[in-house]
C-alpha cells in the first residue's frame, strides 16, 4: 500500500513540474540574450553570429 502512495506522489509531482515549465516558456526571452563569439570581429564567425542574432530579433521581437 505504501508503494501506491509513493507512486501517486511521484506522478503528481512530475505533472506539476511540467505545468510550471510550460508557463515559464511563454515568457522566453524575458531579457536580452548575449551571443559570445570567441573570435575577432569581422571574421566569418562574427558575421554568422550577427545574422543569427538579427533573425532571432525578427522572430521574437526586439526586447531591449
N, C-alpha and C positions, 0 to 999 in steps of 0.2 A: 504494500500500500504506500509506503514512503517513496518508492521509486516513481509511482504515478504522480505524486505531488511535486517531486523534483523535476520530472519531465514537463509537467504543466507550467511550473515556474520558469523553467528554461525557455520554453516555447513562447510564453507571454513576454518575457524579457527581450527575446530576439525580435518579436514583432513590433514592440515599442521602439526599439533601437532603429529599425529600418524606417519607421514613420518619421522619426525625428530627423534622420539623414535626408529624407526627401524634402522636408520643409526647408532645411538649410541650403539645399542645392538650388532652389529657386532664386536665391539672392546672390548667387555667384556671378561675377566677382563683385564683392561689396567694397573693394578699394582697388587702387591702381595695381596692375601687375607689372613687375620689373623683369625684363629679359636681360640676362647677363651673358655676354658673348666674350669668351676669353681669348679673343684675337684682336689685332689692331683695327681701328676704324677705317672704313673704306674698302676693306677686303671682301671676298665673296661671302664669308660667314656673316659679316656685318650687314651686307646688303640683303641677304636672305632673312636675317632676323628682323630687319626693318620692314620687309614685305609681309612677313608673318604677323608682325605687330599691327600693321595697317589693316590687314584682313580681320584680325581679332577685334580691332576698334570698330570696323564697319559691321561685323556680325553682332557684337554685344553692345555697341553704342559706347560713346565716349563717357568715361566716368572719372574726370579729373578733379 
